[in-house]
Amino acid sequence: IASFSHELRTPLNSNLGFLVQSLASPLICAEAKEKFIRPALISGRLLSFIVSDILDYSLILAHGLMLEVRGQDLRQNVEACVDLIKPKLSQKGLNIKVNYSDDIPVTFYTDFKRLSQILINLLNNAIQFTIKGEIEVNLTMTEERNLMITVKDTGIGMDLESQRKLQSSLDQEELNERINENSVGIGLGLFISNKLAKLLNPQTKRGLSFSAIKNQGSIFCFEIK
């Protein structure tokens, strides 16, 4: 799969570029932009994250995934992720809150593409299993000055047996279980996010951690060095 990533990404990126240009074009009316072009752009960007998950899965199995660390505006990147999933939130009537601790730096150094993949996957997971209420994203700094990102929802939660199965699935080297619309499990998104979280935290190689209460909600978090 990794060998033909160029063939997958090039047409997708070309279409996204066309939609971005269309949004800026004075030849297209504002109503058409908001009704057709902007939703298509959001869907296209979400699709690009799915494509990245599939390609990264093959790279992880081949031990060929490399990080690209650079300094960027942390809040700007987080807000961009939230903007992508707002249409899904609106469809289900859910609210979202994003909280930053006072010591969060403006510029943070990490692989923001991978950070965004993890956050998008956790947000999509929270939306999928939340019928009503809200999703809360918290960003704090640990005593070791690592970034901790937490995604909390008011969804269906998990009982202890489901949590045990989920942890067992996250510990796998390869994905062999699937998630469906009506049960808690692990899909490609969570599996990839767990692997990426370990790469972004090379000292401890700690992936996703979680806690949940059945019918009350779940909390997923990850730490970045």
C-alpha positions in Angstrom: 0.0 0.0 0.0 2.8 2.4 0.9 4.4 2.0 -2.5 1.5 3.7 -4.3 0.7 6.4 -1.7 1.6 9.1 -4.3 -1.2 7.8 -6.6 -3.7 8.2 -3.8 -2.6 11.5 -2.4 -2.0 13.4 -5.6 -5.6 13.4 -7.0 -7.0 14.0 -3.5 -4.7 17.0 -2.9 -5.5 18.3 -6.3 -9.2 18.2 -5.6 -8.7 19.9 -2.2 -6.7 22.6 -3.9 -9.4 23.2 -6.4 -12.0 23.6 -3.6 -9.8 26.0 -1.7 -9.4 28.1 -4.8 -13.1 28.0 -5.5 -13.8 29.3 -2.0 -11.6 32.3 -2.7 -13.0 32.9 -6.2 -15.1 36.1 -6.8 -16.9 34.2 -9.7 -18.8 32.0 -7.3 -21.6 33.4 -5.2 -21.4 33.2 -1.4 -24.5 31.0 -1.1 -22.9 28.3 -3.4 -19.7 28.5 -1.5 -21.4 27.8 1.9 -23.9 25.3 0.6 -21.7 23.2 -1.7 -18.0 24.0 -1.7 -17.3 24.4 2.0 -19.0 21.1 2.9 -17.1 19.3 0.0 -13.8 20.8 1.3 -14.5 19.6 4.9 -15.4 16.1 3.6 -12.4 16.0 1.4 -10.1 16.9 4.3 -11.7 14.2 6.5 -11.1 11.7 3.7 -7.5 12.7 3.5 -7.1 11.7 7.2 -8.7 8.3 6.4 -6.3 7.8 3.6 -3.4 8.8 5.9 -4.6 6.2 8.4 -4.6 3.5 5.8 -1.1 4.4 4.5 0.3 4.9 7.9 -0.9 1.4 8.9 1.2 -0.1 6.2 4.2 2.0 7.2 3.9 1.1 10.8 3.8 -2.6 10.0 6.9 -2.1 7.8 8.5 0.1 10.6 9.0 2.8 8.0 6.9 5.7 9.5 9.0 8.9 10.0 8.1 12.0 12.0 8.5 15.5 10.8 8.9 17.7 13.8 8.5 21.5 13.5 7.3 24.4 15.5 3.7 25.6 14.9 0.8 27.4 16.6 -0.7 24.7 18.8 -4.1 26.4 19.3 -4.4 27.0 15.6 -3.9 23.4 14.8 -6.3 22.2 17.4 -9.0 24.6 16.3 -8.5 23.4 12.7 -9.3 19.8 13.8 -12.4 21.0 15.7 -13.6 22.9 12.6 -13.4 19.7 10.5 -15.7 17.7 12.8 -18.2 20.5 13.5 -20.6 19.3 10.7 -20.8 15.9 12.5 -21.4 17.6 15.8 -24.3 19.7 14.3 -25.9 16.6 12.7 -26.1 15.0 16.2 -26.9 18.2 18.1 -23.7 17.9 20.2 -21.7 20.7 21.8 -17.9 20.9 22.1 -15.6 22.7 24.4 -11.9 23.2 24.1 -9.9 24.3 27.2 -6.3 25.3 27.4 -4.3 25.5 30.6 -2.5 28.9 31.2 0.9 27.4 30.7 0.2 26.0 27.2 2.9 27.6 24.8 1.8 29.4 21.7 4.4 27.5 19.6 4.9 23.8 20.2 7.3 21.4 18.5 6.0 18.1 17.3 4.7 16.4 14.1 1.4 18.3 13.8 0.2 16.1 11.0 0.4 13.1 13.3 -1.1 15.0 16.3 -4.0 16.1 14.1 -4.6 12.5 13.0 -4.8 11.3 16.6 -7.1 14.2 17.7 -9.4 13.8 14.7 -9.7 10.1 15.3 -10.5 10.6 19.0 -13.1 13.3 18.2 -14.7 11.1 15.6 -14.8 8.2 18.0 -16.4 10.4 20.7 -19.0 11.6 18.3 -19.8 8.1 17.1 -20.6 6.9 20.6 -22.3 10.0 22.0 -26.0 10.4 21.5 -26.5 13.6 23.5 -24.5 16.0 25.6 -21.0 17.3 24.7 -17.4 16.6 23.9 -14.7 18.3 25.8 -11.1 18.7 24.8 -8.5 19.7 27.4 -4.9 20.6 26.8 -2.5 20.8 29.8 1.2 20.6 30.4 2.6 17.9 32.7 5.2 18.4 35.3 7.8 17.1 32.8 6.6 19.8 30.4 4.9 17.3 28.1 1.7 18.1 26.3 -1.3 16.2 27.5 -4.4 16.1 25.3 -7.7 14.7 26.7 -10.9 14.0 24.8 -13.9 13.5 27.1 -17.5 12.6 26.0 -20.9 11.9 27.5 -21.5 8.9 25.4 -22.3 5.2 26.0 -19.1 4.6 27.9 -17.8 1.0 28.5 -18.2 -1.6 31.1 -15.1 -3.3 32.6 -15.1 -6.2 30.2 -15.3 -3.8 27.2 -12.4 -1.8 28.6 -10.3 -5.0 29.0 -11.0 -6.0 25.4 -10.1 -2.5 24.2 -6.8 -2.5 26.0 -6.0 -5.9 24.7 -6.7 -4.7 21.2 -4.6 -1.6 21.6 -1.7 -3.8 22.7 -1.8 -5.8 19.4 1.0 -5.5 16.9 -1.5 -5.8 14.1 -5.1 -4.9 13.8 -7.4 -8.0 13.8 -10.6 -6.7 15.3 -13.2 -4.3 13.9 -15.5 -1.7 15.3 -19.1 -1.4 14.4 -21.8 1.2 14.9 -23.4 -0.4 18.0 -20.5 -1.8 20.0 -17.4 -0.7 21.6 -14.2 -2.0 20.1 -11.2 -0.9 18.1 -11.1 0.2 14.5 -8.3 1.5 12.3 -8.5 5.0 13.7 -7.9 4.0 17.3 -5.2 1.5 16.4 -3.3 4.0 14.3 -3.7 6.7 17.0 -2.3 4.5 19.6 0.8 3.7 17.5 1.2 7.4 16.6 0.9 8.5 20.2 3.8 6.1 21.1 5.9 7.6 18.3 5.2 11.2 19.6 6.3 10.2 23.1 9.6 8.4 22.4 10.9 8.4 26.0 8.1 6.4 27.6 6.5 5.0 24.3 3.2 5.4 26.0 0.2 5.3 23.7 -3.4 6.1 24.3 -4.8 5.8 27.8 -8.5 5.7 28.6 -11.2 5.4 31.3 -14.9 5.0 31.0 -18.1 4.4 32.9 -21.0 2.6 31.2 -23.8 4.9 30.1 -21.8 7.9 31.4 -19.0 8.5 28.9 -15.4 7.9 28.1 -12.1 9.7 28.4 -9.2 9.2 26.0 -5.8 11.0 26.4 -2.3 11.0 25.0 0.9 12.7 25.9 3.4 14.3 23.6 7.1 15.0 24.4 
